[in-house]
Each structure stands twice: as structure tokens, then as C-alpha cells.
Amino acid sequence: VVAKDGVIGPVEKYTYAHEYDHALQDQAFVLKDVIDEAADQSDRTMARASLVEGEATLLMTLWAQRHLTPAELSQVANSVTPAQQAVLDRMPPILKDPLTFPYLGGLNVTAGAWAQGGYDAVDELFRDPPDSTEQILHPDKLAADEPPVAVAFPDDLAERLGEGWTVSLEDTLGEFQLEVILRDAGAAATGDAAAGWGGDRVALIEGPGDEVAVVLDTAWDSEGDADQFAAALAPTVAELEAMGRTPQVLRPAPDRVVLLSAESPDTMGRVANVLGLAG
């Protein structure tokens, strides 16, 4: 254990409890298998990381309540320096919020399980971990084991687009990141607009002449949920237009919303045609 000033105080002990718990988690459940990290499954990875970090946050909180004095707890609570807080305050939500969500969202889920069934209930979460941030945000959906809706692009999308086109990235954003994107653009009631998420897939497409397109295909629990999300995209569309992009919100089905953004109308049309979105 290393301390900046050479003294192991309450903050270091509090942090050590959290990190030592990760070692215990790994012994009991093998964290690599629990998280099952994949570059194109960011939402699932964040949900699994929320379980891991949330349980460690629960453990260190319970440890601190039992072993630290009120004065030491106050030291822990005030351990973030003004300089550190200033850095956090300057960070845009899309960078800052994913850093804190696994700890806060995960704590909510694991503390709820612990309150209902102790650590046996928490262990059950590790045996059947969450598959989406929706399940972290809505513990009732975790309890119901509501799976994400599978949204996919054609495997041969690049070939369909033609010579020189590539799909550089595919991923799933999930309810949490979609809410942050909406909020960052200035939409109202973003929590409601992102709730009702069923599934999504985003692709970054690059072509000749530095042409770039981004496709976000989303599925929703109901037509009303899709309507609410589509309406909340207006500030995001305005931001993209201000950046010189060509954005469009498409509704290929009542419960589906597609945000397509491209460098030019020609690329917009090409991608929409290949994906069957032109109408």
C-alpha cells in the first residue's frame, strides 16, 4: 500500500477495502469471465463492470461504517481536492459520467440485493450478471431478466456499400450512454426519453474521399417510447447540422428509430439505400 505522504490513513484503508474485495471477487467468480469484455459490446461491459465496482463499493462502505470513526469518515468524504474536483467539473458528461456510473449505479443494484437477501443475493448477481445498463438503471428489469433486443447490421455492409468502403467500428451504446448523449445536447427529460430502450447498434462507416457516416439504429419497448426518443433527438440533430453534417432521423418501424449522420447528402443516400432505410 502506497500513500502520498507515507501515512496509511482512513482514505487509504477505505480504498484498500475496495481493491482487496476485487481480489476476493476474482477468487470466487473469475472477473474476466464475469465481465466478458468485448470491444463491440460496451453497454454489456459497463453493466458487468457496474456489478463488480458496485459490490466493491458496497463492501468498502459497510467496512467503513464498522471500522472508521466519525472523524475518519469525514476525512474520507472530503478526500477529493478542489483541483481534482475542478478537473471533473471541466469534463464533458460523455467522458465523466461513464467513469462514475459503475460505482453509483452498481452500488444501487448490489445494495438493493444485499438489503433483500444479504450476500447470498449479491452472489446470485455474479452467477447471472446483468447484460445491459438498462438492467442497472431499472432493477425490476434485472429481476425480470429482461434481455436486450438484438439489433444488427448486415455482415457484408461494407461490400454492399462498394469498393473503398469500410465499417470501422460497431458497438452498442445502451440506455445509459444514450441518455448522456441526449442530455449533453440539451434535450429535456432525457431519463424518460431513454427509458423504454430495447436495444441499439451504432456503426462508423468510412469511404473514399474521407467520407464518413454514422448509423445509430435503436429498438424500443413501444411506439410511444420510440416517439419520445425521436423527439428528444432534435437538439442532437441541430448540433450535427451546426458541425456541417447531414443528419436525418428515420422511422423504419413504429418501435424503431434510426439516426443517420453523414458528411454529404450523397453518402447519406448511399448508406440509407444499402440499409433499406430510403423511402
ChimeraX commands (.cxc) that place a marker at each C-alpha (Angstrom):
marker #1 position 0.00,0.00,0.00 radius 0.5
marker #1 position 1.46,3.34,-1.06 radius 0.5
marker #1 position 0.44,6.67,0.43 radius 0.5
marker #1 position 1.49,10.03,-0.98 radius 0.5
marker #1 position 2.64,11.30,2.41 radius 0.5
marker #1 position 3.86,7.92,3.69 radius 0.5
marker #1 position 0.99,7.58,6.16 radius 0.5
marker #1 position -1.69,4.90,5.82 radius 0.5
marker #1 position -4.78,6.81,6.90 radius 0.5
marker #1 position -8.54,6.30,6.60 radius 0.5
marker #1 position -8.66,7.16,2.90 radius 0.5
marker #1 position -6.00,4.57,2.07 radius 0.5
marker #1 position -7.72,1.95,4.26 radius 0.5
marker #1 position -11.08,2.73,2.66 radius 0.5
marker #1 position -9.59,2.36,-0.83 radius 0.5
marker #1 position -7.75,-0.80,0.15 radius 0.5
marker #1 position -11.01,-2.43,1.28 radius 0.5
marker #1 position -12.44,-1.78,-2.19 radius 0.5
marker #1 position -9.44,-3.12,-4.08 radius 0.5
marker #1 position -8.94,-6.13,-1.81 radius 0.5
marker #1 position -12.57,-7.04,-2.46 radius 0.5
marker #1 position -11.79,-7.22,-6.19 radius 0.5
marker #1 position -9.24,-9.91,-5.40 radius 0.5
marker #1 position -11.89,-11.84,-3.46 radius 0.5
marker #1 position -14.37,-11.41,-6.32 radius 0.5
marker #1 position -11.82,-12.81,-8.72 radius 0.5
marker #1 position -11.11,-15.79,-6.48 radius 0.5
marker #1 position -14.81,-16.63,-6.18 radius 0.5
marker #1 position -16.11,-15.86,-9.68 radius 0.5
marker #1 position -13.17,-15.09,-12.06 radius 0.5
marker #1 position -13.74,-11.45,-13.03 radius 0.5
marker #1 position -12.56,-11.96,-16.60 radius 0.5
marker #1 position -15.46,-14.36,-17.12 radius 0.5
marker #1 position -17.95,-12.15,-15.30 radius 0.5
marker #1 position -17.15,-9.02,-17.29 radius 0.5
marker #1 position -16.63,-10.89,-20.56 radius 0.5
marker #1 position -15.25,-7.71,-22.12 radius 0.5
marker #1 position -15.70,-7.27,-25.87 radius 0.5
marker #1 position -14.75,-4.20,-27.91 radius 0.5
marker #1 position -18.12,-4.15,-29.66 radius 0.5
marker #1 position -20.29,-4.65,-26.55 radius 0.5
marker #1 position -19.66,-1.53,-24.49 radius 0.5
marker #1 position -23.10,-1.49,-22.89 radius 0.5
marker #1 position -22.85,-5.06,-21.63 radius 0.5
marker #1 position -19.29,-4.43,-20.43 radius 0.5
marker #1 position -20.41,-1.35,-18.50 radius 0.5
marker #1 position -23.28,-3.29,-16.93 radius 0.5
marker #1 position -20.95,-6.09,-15.82 radius 0.5
marker #1 position -18.36,-3.57,-14.57 radius 0.5
marker #1 position -21.15,-1.88,-12.60 radius 0.5
marker #1 position -21.82,-5.13,-10.78 radius 0.5
marker #1 position -18.13,-5.57,-9.96 radius 0.5
marker #1 position -17.47,-1.97,-8.92 radius 0.5
marker #1 position -20.84,-1.58,-7.20 radius 0.5
marker #1 position -20.28,-4.61,-4.99 radius 0.5
marker #1 position -16.78,-3.43,-4.07 radius 0.5
marker #1 position -18.22,0.00,-3.24 radius 0.5
marker #1 position -20.87,-1.67,-1.08 radius 0.5
marker #1 position -18.22,-3.71,0.72 radius 0.5
marker #1 position -15.96,-0.75,1.45 radius 0.5
marker #1 position -18.95,1.27,2.66 radius 0.5
marker #1 position -20.01,-1.48,5.07 radius 0.5
marker #1 position -16.39,-1.87,6.19 radius 0.5
marker #1 position -16.02,1.86,6.80 radius 0.5
marker #1 position -19.24,2.05,8.81 radius 0.5
marker #1 position -17.94,-0.69,11.09 radius 0.5
marker #1 position -14.26,0.24,11.40 radius 0.5
marker #1 position -13.85,4.01,10.92 radius 0.5
marker #1 position -14.64,6.72,13.44 radius 0.5
marker #1 position -16.94,9.65,12.56 radius 0.5
marker #1 position -13.88,11.87,12.17 radius 0.5
marker #1 position -12.23,9.37,9.83 radius 0.5
marker #1 position -15.44,9.03,7.79 radius 0.5
marker #1 position -15.45,12.82,7.42 radius 0.5
marker #1 position -11.87,12.63,6.14 radius 0.5
marker #1 position -12.89,10.10,3.53 radius 0.5
marker #1 position -15.92,12.15,2.47 radius 0.5
marker #1 position -13.73,15.22,1.93 radius 0.5
marker #1 position -10.76,13.48,0.31 radius 0.5
marker #1 position -11.33,14.92,-3.18 radius 0.5
marker #1 position -9.19,18.05,-3.52 radius 0.5
marker #1 position -10.51,21.26,-5.14 radius 0.5
marker #1 position -8.04,20.74,-8.00 radius 0.5
marker #1 position -9.35,17.20,-8.61 radius 0.5
marker #1 position -12.95,18.41,-8.46 radius 0.5
marker #1 position -12.15,21.18,-10.95 radius 0.5
marker #1 position -10.86,18.59,-13.42 radius 0.5
marker #1 position -14.07,16.58,-13.03 radius 0.5
marker #1 position -16.20,19.69,-13.44 radius 0.5
marker #1 position -14.48,20.52,-16.74 radius 0.5
marker #1 position -15.03,17.08,-18.24 radius 0.5
marker #1 position -17.96,16.70,-20.65 radius 0.5
marker #1 position -20.68,14.32,-19.40 radius 0.5
marker #1 position -19.95,11.71,-22.08 radius 0.5
marker #1 position -16.46,11.29,-20.56 radius 0.5
marker #1 position -17.20,11.90,-16.88 radius 0.5
marker #1 position -20.46,10.06,-16.34 radius 0.5
marker #1 position -19.24,6.65,-17.60 radius 0.5
marker #1 position -16.43,6.90,-15.04 radius 0.5
marker #1 position -18.81,7.29,-12.09 radius 0.5
marker #1 position -21.77,5.20,-13.28 radius 0.5
marker #1 position -20.31,1.75,-12.47 radius 0.5
marker #1 position -19.74,2.80,-8.87 radius 0.5
marker #1 position -23.01,4.66,-8.24 radius 0.5
marker #1 position -25.35,2.61,-10.44 radius 0.5
marker #1 position -23.71,-0.63,-9.39 radius 0.5
marker #1 position -23.95,0.32,-5.72 radius 0.5
marker #1 position -27.69,0.88,-6.10 radius 0.5
marker #1 position -28.19,-2.60,-7.58 radius 0.5
marker #1 position -25.91,-4.51,-5.20 radius 0.5
marker #1 position -27.11,-2.65,-2.11 radius 0.5
marker #1 position -30.69,-3.47,-3.09 radius 0.5
marker #1 position -29.84,-7.16,-3.43 radius 0.5
marker #1 position -27.90,-7.13,-0.15 radius 0.5
marker #1 position -30.79,-5.47,1.69 radius 0.5
marker #1 position -33.19,-8.14,0.47 radius 0.5
marker #1 position -31.07,-11.27,0.81 radius 0.5
marker #1 position -27.63,-10.45,2.16 radius 0.5
marker #1 position -24.51,-11.57,0.35 radius 0.5
marker #1 position -26.22,-14.73,-0.91 radius 0.5
marker #1 position -28.38,-12.47,-3.08 radius 0.5
marker #1 position -25.33,-10.50,-4.22 radius 0.5
marker #1 position -23.55,-13.74,-5.15 radius 0.5
marker #1 position -26.53,-14.67,-7.33 radius 0.5
marker #1 position -25.94,-11.49,-9.35 radius 0.5
marker #1 position -22.39,-12.64,-10.05 radius 0.5
marker #1 position -23.66,-16.05,-11.16 radius 0.5
marker #1 position -26.14,-14.41,-13.56 radius 0.5
marker #1 position -24.70,-10.92,-14.26 radius 0.5
marker #1 position -26.58,-8.09,-15.98 radius 0.5
marker #1 position -26.43,-7.76,-19.77 radius 0.5
marker #1 position -27.32,-4.08,-20.17 radius 0.5
marker #1 position -27.13,-0.76,-18.37 radius 0.5
marker #1 position -30.93,-0.76,-18.63 radius 0.5
marker #1 position -30.88,-3.55,-16.04 radius 0.5
marker #1 position -28.62,-1.45,-13.80 radius 0.5
marker #1 position -30.85,1.61,-14.14 radius 0.5
marker #1 position -34.04,-0.39,-13.61 radius 0.5
marker #1 position -33.52,-3.20,-11.06 radius 0.5
marker #1 position -37.02,-4.52,-11.83 radius 0.5
marker #1 position -35.82,-5.33,-15.35 radius 0.5
marker #1 position -32.79,-7.07,-13.89 radius 0.5
marker #1 position -35.05,-9.09,-11.61 radius 0.5
marker #1 position -37.24,-9.97,-14.60 radius 0.5
marker #1 position -34.10,-10.89,-16.59 radius 0.5
marker #1 position -35.32,-8.72,-19.48 radius 0.5
marker #1 position -32.77,-9.23,-22.28 radius 0.5
marker #1 position -31.68,-6.52,-24.71 radius 0.5
marker #1 position -33.24,-6.61,-28.17 radius 0.5
marker #1 position -30.68,-7.77,-30.71 radius 0.5
marker #1 position -30.03,-5.02,-33.29 radius 0.5
marker #1 position -27.55,-5.81,-36.06 radius 0.5
marker #1 position -26.21,-4.52,-39.35 radius 0.5
marker #1 position -25.58,-6.82,-42.32 radius 0.5
marker #1 position -22.30,-8.71,-42.05 radius 0.5
marker #1 position -21.46,-7.64,-45.61 radius 0.5
marker #1 position -22.37,-3.97,-45.13 radius 0.5
marker #1 position -19.01,-2.72,-46.39 radius 0.5
marker #1 position -19.23,-4.85,-49.54 radius 0.5
marker #1 position -22.76,-3.61,-50.21 radius 0.5
marker #1 position -21.57,-0.02,-49.99 radius 0.5
marker #1 position -18.96,-0.63,-52.66 radius 0.5
marker #1 position -15.24,-0.51,-53.25 radius 0.5
marker #1 position -13.27,1.55,-50.75 radius 0.5
marker #1 position -15.92,1.47,-48.02 radius 0.5
marker #1 position -15.24,0.02,-44.56 radius 0.5
marker #1 position -17.16,-0.40,-41.33 radius 0.5
marker #1 position -14.54,0.87,-38.90 radius 0.5
marker #1 position -16.47,0.34,-35.70 radius 0.5
marker #1 position -19.61,-1.33,-34.39 radius 0.5
marker #1 position -20.86,-1.12,-30.83 radius 0.5
marker #1 position -23.92,-0.98,-28.59 radius 0.5
marker #1 position -24.41,2.25,-26.63 radius 0.5
marker #1 position -27.23,1.22,-24.29 radius 0.5
marker #1 position -29.75,3.21,-22.30 radius 0.5
marker #1 position -27.18,4.90,-20.08 radius 0.5
marker #1 position -24.98,6.32,-22.84 radius 0.5
marker #1 position -27.98,7.32,-24.96 radius 0.5
marker #1 position -29.32,9.33,-22.02 radius 0.5
marker #1 position -25.95,11.05,-21.60 radius 0.5
marker #1 position -25.83,11.92,-25.32 radius 0.5
marker #1 position -29.32,13.40,-25.20 radius 0.5
marker #1 position -28.55,15.36,-22.03 radius 0.5
marker #1 position -25.23,16.63,-23.37 radius 0.5
marker #1 position -27.04,18.05,-26.40 radius 0.5
marker #1 position -29.54,19.87,-24.18 radius 0.5
marker #1 position -32.64,17.68,-24.57 radius 0.5
marker #1 position -35.29,17.81,-21.86 radius 0.5
marker #1 position -36.48,14.90,-19.70 radius 0.5
marker #1 position -33.70,12.70,-21.00 radius 0.5
marker #1 position -34.24,10.00,-18.40 radius 0.5
marker #1 position -37.77,9.46,-19.68 radius 0.5
marker #1 position -36.65,9.70,-23.31 radius 0.5
marker #1 position -34.04,6.96,-22.88 radius 0.5
marker #1 position -36.26,4.74,-20.75 radius 0.5
marker #1 position -38.08,2.15,-22.79 radius 0.5
marker #1 position -34.82,1.29,-24.55 radius 0.5
marker #1 position -34.92,-2.16,-26.06 radius 0.5
marker #1 position -31.61,-2.37,-27.91 radius 0.5
marker #1 position -29.32,-0.49,-30.27 radius 0.5
marker #1 position -26.34,-0.74,-32.57 radius 0.5
marker #1 position -24.07,2.01,-33.85 radius 0.5
marker #1 position -21.70,1.79,-36.81 radius 0.5
marker #1 position -18.96,4.10,-38.05 radius 0.5
marker #1 position -18.66,3.86,-41.83 radius 0.5
marker #1 position -15.78,5.32,-43.84 radius 0.5
marker #1 position -15.44,5.63,-47.58 radius 0.5
marker #1 position -13.44,7.17,-50.42 radius 0.5
marker #1 position -12.61,10.84,-50.25 radius 0.5
marker #1 position -12.73,10.89,-46.46 radius 0.5
marker #1 position -16.47,10.31,-46.50 radius 0.5
marker #1 position -17.82,9.31,-43.08 radius 0.5
marker #1 position -21.23,8.19,-41.91 radius 0.5
marker #1 position -22.56,7.13,-38.52 radius 0.5
marker #1 position -25.66,5.00,-38.16 radius 0.5
marker #1 position -27.42,4.56,-34.82 radius 0.5
marker #1 position -30.23,2.01,-35.05 radius 0.5
marker #1 position -32.41,1.77,-31.92 radius 0.5
marker #1 position -35.27,-0.51,-30.89 radius 0.5
marker #1 position -37.82,0.48,-28.24 radius 0.5
marker #1 position -40.31,-1.26,-25.98 radius 0.5
marker #1 position -43.24,0.55,-27.58 radius 0.5
marker #1 position -44.14,3.04,-30.28 radius 0.5
marker #1 position -44.64,5.68,-27.59 radius 0.5
marker #1 position -41.12,5.13,-26.28 radius 0.5
marker #1 position -39.76,5.43,-29.82 radius 0.5
marker #1 position -41.75,8.65,-30.37 radius 0.5
marker #1 position -40.31,10.15,-27.19 radius 0.5
marker #1 position -36.74,9.28,-28.12 radius 0.5
marker #1 position -37.14,10.58,-31.68 radius 0.5
marker #1 position -38.44,13.90,-30.37 radius 0.5
marker #1 position -35.57,14.16,-27.86 radius 0.5
marker #1 position -33.05,13.80,-30.71 radius 0.5
marker #1 position -33.88,17.29,-32.04 radius 0.5
marker #1 position -31.03,19.07,-30.18 radius 0.5
marker #1 position -28.58,16.36,-31.26 radius 0.5
marker #1 position -29.67,16.81,-34.88 radius 0.5
marker #1 position -29.21,20.58,-34.53 radius 0.5
marker #1 position -25.68,20.06,-33.16 radius 0.5
marker #1 position -24.77,17.80,-36.06 radius 0.5
marker #1 position -26.10,20.33,-38.56 radius 0.5
marker #1 position -24.06,23.07,-36.87 radius 0.5
marker #1 position -20.98,20.88,-37.38 radius 0.5
marker #1 position -21.68,20.70,-41.11 radius 0.5
marker #1 position -23.02,17.16,-41.05 radius 0.5
marker #1 position -26.12,15.86,-42.82 radius 0.5
marker #1 position -28.27,14.19,-40.14 radius 0.5
marker #1 position -31.65,12.53,-40.52 radius 0.5
marker #1 position -33.99,10.72,-38.13 radius 0.5
marker #1 position -35.76,7.80,-39.79 radius 0.5
marker #1 position -38.61,5.60,-38.58 radius 0.5
marker #1 position -38.48,2.28,-40.48 radius 0.5
marker #1 position -40.88,0.71,-37.96 radius 0.5
marker #1 position -43.16,2.05,-35.19 radius 0.5
marker #1 position -40.82,0.86,-32.43 radius 0.5
marker #1 position -37.58,1.72,-34.21 radius 0.5
marker #1 position -35.64,4.99,-34.56 radius 0.5
marker #1 position -32.55,5.38,-36.75 radius 0.5
marker #1 position -30.25,8.40,-36.55 radius 0.5
marker #1 position -28.14,8.65,-39.70 radius 0.5
marker #1 position -25.40,11.25,-40.00 radius 0.5
marker #1 position -23.12,11.69,-42.98 radius 0.5
marker #1 position -20.56,14.04,-44.46 radius 0.5
marker #1 position -22.68,14.64,-47.53 radius 0.5
marker #1 position -26.18,14.00,-48.92 radius 0.5
marker #1 position -24.68,11.52,-51.41 radius 0.5
marker #1 position -23.21,9.40,-48.63 radius 0.5
marker #1 position -26.45,9.72,-46.68 radius 0.5
marker #1 position -28.36,8.36,-49.66 radius 0.5
marker #1 position -25.89,5.55,-50.30 radius 0.5
marker #1 position -25.97,4.28,-46.71 radius 0.5
marker #1 position -29.74,4.65,-46.41 radius 0.5
marker #1 position -30.30,2.72,-49.64 radius 0.5
marker #1 position -27.99,-0.13,-48.63 radius 0.5
marker #1 position -29.67,-0.42,-45.23 radius 0.5
marker #1 position -33.15,-0.29,-46.75 radius 0.5
marker #1 position -33.94,2.97,-44.99 radius 0.5
marker #1 position -34.64,5.13,-48.05 radius 0.5
marker #1 position -38.30,5.57,-48.73 radius 0.5
marker link #1:1,2 radius 0.2
marker link #1:2,3 radius 0.2
marker link #1:3,4 radius 0.2
marker link #1:4,5 radius 0.2
marker link #1:5,6 radius 0.2
marker link #1:6,7 radius 0.2
marker link #1:7,8 radius 0.2
marker link #1:8,9 radius 0.2
marker link #1:9,10 radius 0.2
marker link #1:10,11 radius 0.2
marker link #1:11,12 radius 0.2
marker link #1:12,13 radius 0.2
marker link #1:13,14 radius 0.2
marker link #1:14,15 radius 0.2
marker link #1:15,16 radius 0.2
marker link #1:16,17 radius 0.2
marker link #1:17,18 radius 0.2
marker link #1:18,19 radius 0.2
marker link #1:19,20 radius 0.2
marker link #1:20,21 radius 0.2
marker link #1:21,22 radius 0.2
marker link #1:22,23 radius 0.2
marker link #1:23,24 radius 0.2
marker link #1:24,25 radius 0.2
marker link #1:25,26 radius 0.2
marker link #1:26,27 radius 0.2
marker link #1:27,28 radius 0.2
marker link #1:28,29 radius 0.2
marker link #1:29,30 radius 0.2
marker link #1:30,31 radius 0.2
marker link #1:31,32 radius 0.2
marker link #1:32,33 radius 0.2
marker link #1:33,34 radius 0.2
marker link #1:34,35 radius 0.2
marker link #1:35,36 radius 0.2
marker link #1:36,37 radius 0.2
marker link #1:37,38 radius 0.2
marker link #1:38,39 radius 0.2
marker link #1:39,40 radius 0.2
marker link #1:40,41 radius 0.2
marker link #1:41,42 radius 0.2
marker link #1:42,43 radius 0.2
marker link #1:43,44 radius 0.2
marker link #1:44,45 radius 0.2
marker link #1:45,46 radius 0.2
marker link #1:46,47 radius 0.2
marker link #1:47,48 radius 0.2
marker link #1:48,49 radius 0.2
marker link #1:49,50 radius 0.2
marker link #1:50,51 radius 0.2
marker link #1:51,52 radius 0.2
marker link #1:52,53 radius 0.2
marker link #1:53,54 radius 0.2
marker link #1:54,55 radius 0.2
marker link #1:55,56 radius 0.2
marker link #1:56,57 radius 0.2
marker link #1:57,58 radius 0.2
marker link #1:58,59 radius 0.2
marker link #1:59,60 radius 0.2
marker link #1:60,61 radius 0.2
marker link #1:61,62 radius 0.2
marker link #1:62,63 radius 0.2
marker link #1:63,64 radius 0.2
marker link #1:64,65 radius 0.2
marker link #1:65,66 radius 0.2
marker link #1:66,67 radius 0.2
marker link #1:67,68 radius 0.2
marker link #1:68,69 radius 0.2
marker link #1:69,70 radius 0.2
marker link #1:70,71 radius 0.2
marker link #1:71,72 radius 0.2
marker link #1:72,73 radius 0.2
marker link #1:73,74 radius 0.2
marker link #1:74,75 radius 0.2
marker link #1:75,76 radius 0.2
marker link #1:76,77 radius 0.2
marker link #1:77,78 radius 0.2
marker link #1:78,79 radius 0.2
marker link #1:79,80 radius 0.2
marker link #1:80,81 radius 0.2
marker link #1:81,82 radius 0.2
marker link #1:82,83 radius 0.2
marker link #1:83,84 radius 0.2
marker link #1:84,85 radius 0.2
marker link #1:85,86 radius 0.2
marker link #1:86,87 radius 0.2
marker link #1:87,88 radius 0.2
marker link #1:88,89 radius 0.2
marker link #1:89,90 radius 0.2
marker link #1:90,91 radius 0.2
marker link #1:91,92 radius 0.2
marker link #1:92,93 radius 0.2
marker link #1:93,94 radius 0.2
marker link #1:94,95 radius 0.2
marker link #1:95,96 radius 0.2
marker link #1:96,97 radius 0.2
marker link #1:97,98 radius 0.2
marker link #1:98,99 radius 0.2
marker link #1:99,100 radius 0.2
marker link #1:100,101 radius 0.2
marker link #1:101,102 radius 0.2
marker link #1:102,103 radius 0.2
marker link #1:103,104 radius 0.2
marker link #1:104,105 radius 0.2
marker link #1:105,106 radius 0.2
marker link #1:106,107 radius 0.2
marker link #1:107,108 radius 0.2
marker link #1:108,109 radius 0.2
marker link #1:109,110 radius 0.2
marker link #1:110,111 radius 0.2
marker link #1:111,112 radius 0.2
marker link #1:112,113 radius 0.2
marker link #1:113,114 radius 0.2
marker link #1:114,115 radius 0.2
marker link #1:115,116 radius 0.2
marker link #1:116,117 radius 0.2
marker link #1:117,118 radius 0.2
marker link #1:118,119 radius 0.2
marker link #1:119,120 radius 0.2
marker link #1:120,121 radius 0.2
marker link #1:121,122 radius 0.2
marker link #1:122,123 radius 0.2
marker link #1:123,124 radius 0.2
marker link #1:124,125 radius 0.2
marker link #1:125,126 radius 0.2
marker link #1:126,127 radius 0.2
marker link #1:127,128 radius 0.2
marker link #1:128,129 radius 0.2
marker link #1:129,130 radius 0.2
marker link #1:130,131 radius 0.2
marker link #1:131,132 radius 0.2
marker link #1:132,133 radius 0.2
marker link #1:133,134 radius 0.2
marker link #1:134,135 radius 0.2
marker link #1:135,136 radius 0.2
marker link #1:136,137 radius 0.2
marker link #1:137,138 radius 0.2
marker link #1:138,139 radius 0.2
marker link #1:139,140 radius 0.2
marker link #1:140,141 radius 0.2
marker link #1:141,142 radius 0.2
marker link #1:142,143 radius 0.2
marker link #1:143,144 radius 0.2
marker link #1:144,145 radius 0.2
marker link #1:145,146 radius 0.2
marker link #1:146,147 radius 0.2
marker link #1:147,148 radius 0.2
marker link #1:148,149 radius 0.2
marker link #1:149,150 radius 0.2
marker link #1:150,151 radius 0.2
marker link #1:151,152 radius 0.2
marker link #1:152,153 radius 0.2
marker link #1:153,154 radius 0.2
marker link #1:154,155 radius 0.2
marker link #1:155,156 radius 0.2
marker link #1:156,157 radius 0.2
marker link #1:157,158 radius 0.2
marker link #1:158,159 radius 0.2
marker link #1:159,160 radius 0.2
marker link #1:160,161 radius 0.2
marker link #1:161,162 radius 0.2
marker link #1:162,163 radius 0.2
marker link #1:163,164 radius 0.2
marker link #1:164,165 radius 0.2
marker link #1:165,166 radius 0.2
marker link #1:166,167 radius 0.2
marker link #1:167,168 radius 0.2
marker link #1:168,169 radius 0.2
marker link #1:169,170 radius 0.2
marker link #1:170,171 radius 0.2
marker link #1:171,172 radius 0.2
marker link #1:172,173 radius 0.2
marker link #1:173,174 radius 0.2
marker link #1:174,175 radius 0.2
marker link #1:175,176 radius 0.2
marker link #1:176,177 radius 0.2
marker link #1:177,178 radius 0.2
marker link #1:178,179 radius 0.2
marker link #1:179,180 radius 0.2
marker link #1:180,181 radius 0.2
marker link #1:181,182 radius 0.2
marker link #1:182,183 radius 0.2
marker link #1:183,184 radius 0.2
marker link #1:184,185 radius 0.2
marker link #1:185,186 radius 0.2
marker link #1:186,187 radius 0.2
marker link #1:187,188 radius 0.2
marker link #1:188,189 radius 0.2
marker link #1:189,190 radius 0.2
marker link #1:190,191 radius 0.2
marker link #1:191,192 radius 0.2
marker link #1:192,193 radius 0.2
marker link #1:193,194 radius 0.2
marker link #1:194,195 radius 0.2
marker link #1:195,196 radius 0.2
marker link #1:196,197 radius 0.2
marker link #1:197,198 radius 0.2
marker link #1:198,199 radius 0.2
marker link #1:199,200 radius 0.2
marker link #1:200,201 radius 0.2
marker link #1:201,202 radius 0.2
marker link #1:202,203 radius 0.2
marker link #1:203,204 radius 0.2
marker link #1:204,205 radius 0.2
marker link #1:205,206 radius 0.2
marker link #1:206,207 radius 0.2
marker link #1:207,208 radius 0.2
marker link #1:208,209 radius 0.2
marker link #1:209,210 radius 0.2
marker link #1:210,211 radius 0.2
marker link #1:211,212 radius 0.2
marker link #1:212,213 radius 0.2
marker link #1:213,214 radius 0.2
marker link #1:214,215 radius 0.2
marker link #1:215,216 radius 0.2
marker link #1:216,217 radius 0.2
marker link #1:217,218 radius 0.2
marker link #1:218,219 radius 0.2
marker link #1:219,220 radius 0.2
marker link #1:220,221 radius 0.2
marker link #1:221,222 radius 0.2
marker link #1:222,223 radius 0.2
marker link #1:223,224 radius 0.2
marker link #1:224,225 radius 0.2
marker link #1:225,226 radius 0.2
marker link #1:226,227 radius 0.2
marker link #1:227,228 radius 0.2
marker link #1:228,229 radius 0.2
marker link #1:229,230 radius 0.2
marker link #1:230,231 radius 0.2
marker link #1:231,232 radius 0.2
marker link #1:232,233 radius 0.2
marker link #1:233,234 radius 0.2
marker link #1:234,235 radius 0.2
marker link #1:235,236 radius 0.2
marker link #1:236,237 radius 0.2
marker link #1:237,238 radius 0.2
marker link #1:238,239 radius 0.2
marker link #1:239,240 radius 0.2
marker link #1:240,241 radius 0.2
marker link #1:241,242 radius 0.2
marker link #1:242,243 radius 0.2
marker link #1:243,244 radius 0.2
marker link #1:244,245 radius 0.2
marker link #1:245,246 radius 0.2
marker link #1:246,247 radius 0.2
marker link #1:247,248 radius 0.2
marker link #1:248,249 radius 0.2
marker link #1:249,250 radius 0.2
marker link #1:250,251 radius 0.2
marker link #1:251,252 radius 0.2
marker link #1:252,253 radius 0.2
marker link #1:253,254 radius 0.2
marker link #1:254,255 radius 0.2
marker link #1:255,256 radius 0.2
marker link #1:256,257 radius 0.2
marker link #1:257,258 radius 0.2
marker link #1:258,259 radius 0.2
marker link #1:259,260 radius 0.2
marker link #1:260,261 radius 0.2
marker link #1:261,262 radius 0.2
marker link #1:262,263 radius 0.2
marker link #1:263,264 radius 0.2
marker link #1:264,265 radius 0.2
marker link #1:265,266 radius 0.2
marker link #1:266,267 radius 0.2
marker link #1:267,268 radius 0.2
marker link #1:268,269 radius 0.2
marker link #1:269,270 radius 0.2
marker link #1:270,271 radius 0.2
marker link #1:271,272 radius 0.2
marker link #1:272,273 radius 0.2
marker link #1:273,274 radius 0.2
marker link #1:274,275 radius 0.2
marker link #1:275,276 radius 0.2
marker link #1:276,277 radius 0.2
marker link #1:277,278 radius 0.2
marker link #1:278,279 radius 0.2
view
